Amino acid sequence: FNHAWAKAYFRFREPHSDLAYALEAEKGGTRAILMAVQAHIIKYLLFVRNTEYTHLERLRRISRREQGEALAAALADTLWAAGGGGRAVVCLAATAVHLTPRGDYRADSFTERIQLFEFGEKAAAQEFIFDHINSFKGEGSHGVILFLYSLLFSRTLER
């Protein structure tokens, strides 16, 4: 992954603003992934989340916590669909190295620390993601790469 991918994470606009629902996207390869997740965030905020606000207010009147809930729901929904509706795999970066480079593999000091968590229920995956939301939306977290790995492992390499 190049520098743009390495620094990419899920970053929202300011809470309680007109664009509180919107992810910030830099130019480059990560934009497509961010926009796909953005669609699921909007779907969650408009049609899933239970609130008394009108449709437009549902998008604007969200707190930082609600942004995290929407992101967790969007990521879980996407991973669940990638897994064929029967499983989701969430990748997080651990502090310990889990892979020893061999052969043509070139170490990047990130991929070697990936840890996999498999879920057989979408709600459990969503709760786990919310509990670890800073792994996806924290600066320096490599959140978009973690999500891409999660997509690949949820879908399986065979499929």
C-alpha positions in Angstrom: 0.0 0.0 0.0 1.2 3.5 -0.8 1.3 6.4 1.6 -2.2 7.6 0.8 -3.6 4.2 1.6 -1.5 3.9 4.8 -2.9 7.2 6.2 -6.5 6.6 5.1 -9.1 6.1 7.8 -12.9 6.7 8.3 -13.1 10.4 9.2 -16.5 12.1 9.7 -17.3 15.8 9.4 -18.0 17.7 12.6 -20.9 16.2 14.7 -24.1 18.2 14.8 -23.2 20.0 11.6 -25.0 20.0 8.3 -22.6 17.4 7.0 -22.3 15.4 10.3 -23.2 12.2 8.4 -20.5 12.7 5.7 -17.1 10.9 5.5 -14.2 13.0 4.4 -12.5 11.5 1.4 -9.1 12.4 -0.1 -8.4 11.9 -3.8 -7.0 8.5 -4.7 -7.7 4.9 -4.5 -9.4 4.8 -1.1 -12.3 7.1 -2.2 -14.2 4.3 -3.8 -14.2 2.3 -0.6 -15.2 5.3 1.5 -18.1 6.2 -0.8 -19.4 2.6 -0.7 -19.4 2.7 3.1 -20.9 6.2 2.9 -24.0 4.8 1.2 -24.5 2.3 4.0 -24.1 5.0 6.6 -26.8 7.1 4.9 -29.1 4.0 4.7 -28.6 3.3 8.4 -29.2 6.9 9.5 -32.3 7.3 7.3 -34.0 3.9 7.5 -32.6 1.8 10.4 -31.8 4.2 13.3 -34.8 4.8 15.5 -35.3 8.6 16.1 -38.0 11.2 16.1 -36.2 13.5 13.6 -37.3 14.1 10.0 -35.3 12.6 7.2 -33.0 15.6 6.7 -32.6 16.1 10.5 -31.7 12.4 10.8 -28.6 13.1 8.8 -27.5 16.3 10.4 -28.4 15.9 14.1 -25.9 13.2 15.0 -23.3 13.1 17.7 -19.8 11.7 17.6 -21.1 8.5 19.3 -23.9 8.2 16.7 -21.3 8.6 13.9 -19.5 5.6 15.4 -22.7 3.6 15.6 -23.5 4.4 12.0 -20.0 3.5 10.9 -20.1 0.2 12.8 -23.5 -0.7 11.3 -22.3 0.2 7.8 -19.1 -1.8 8.1 -20.9 -4.8 9.6 -23.6 -4.7 6.9 -21.0 -4.6 4.2 -18.9 -7.4 5.7 -22.0 -9.6 6.3 -23.0 -9.2 2.6 -19.4 -10.0 1.5 -19.6 -13.2 3.6 -22.7 -14.3 1.9 -25.0 -13.6 4.9 -23.4 -16.4 7.0 -20.3 -14.9 8.4 -18.2 -11.8 8.8 -14.5 -11.5 9.5 -13.1 -8.3 11.2 -9.4 -7.6 11.0 -7.7 -5.5 13.7 -4.0 -4.6 14.1 -2.4 -6.1 17.1 0.8 -5.0 18.8 2.4 -8.4 18.3 3.6 -9.8 15.0 1.4 -12.8 13.8 3.2 -13.5 10.5 6.9 -14.1 9.7 7.9 -12.9 6.2 9.1 -15.6 3.9 9.9 -15.8 0.2 8.8 -12.9 -2.0 6.7 -11.3 0.7 8.0 -7.9 1.7 7.2 -6.9 5.3 5.4 -3.6 5.8 5.2 -3.7 9.7 1.4 -3.6 9.5 0.2 -6.6 7.6 2.2 -8.9 9.9 0.2 -7.6 12.9 -3.3 -8.3 11.5 -5.5 -10.4 13.8 -8.7 -12.0 12.5 -12.1 -12.2 14.4 -14.8 -14.3 12.8 -18.5 -13.9 13.6 -21.5 -16.0 12.7 -24.1 -13.3 13.5 -24.2 -9.8 12.0 -25.2 -8.2 15.3 -22.2 -9.6 17.1 -19.9 -8.3 14.4 -21.5 -4.9 14.6 -21.1 -4.8 18.4 -17.5 -5.9 18.1 -16.7 -3.2 15.5 -18.4 -0.5 17.6 -16.3 -1.6 20.6 -13.2 -1.2 18.4 -14.4 1.7 16.3 -11.2 3.7 16.8 -9.4 0.9 15.0 -11.2 2.2 11.9 -11.7 5.9 12.5 -8.7 6.8 14.5 -5.9 8.8 12.9 -3.0 6.6 12.1 -5.2 3.5 12.4 -4.9 2.3 8.8 -8.7 1.9 9.1 -9.5 1.7 5.4 -6.8 -1.0 4.9 -8.2 -3.0 7.9 -11.7 -2.8 6.3 -10.3 -3.9 2.9 -8.6 -6.9 4.6 -11.9 -7.6 6.5 -13.8 -7.6 3.2 -11.3 -10.0 1.6 -11.4 -12.5 4.5 -15.2 -12.2 4.8 -15.6 -13.0 1.1 -12.9 -15.6 1.3 -10.0 -15.8 -1.1 -11.6 -18.8 -2.9 -14.7 -16.8 -3.8 
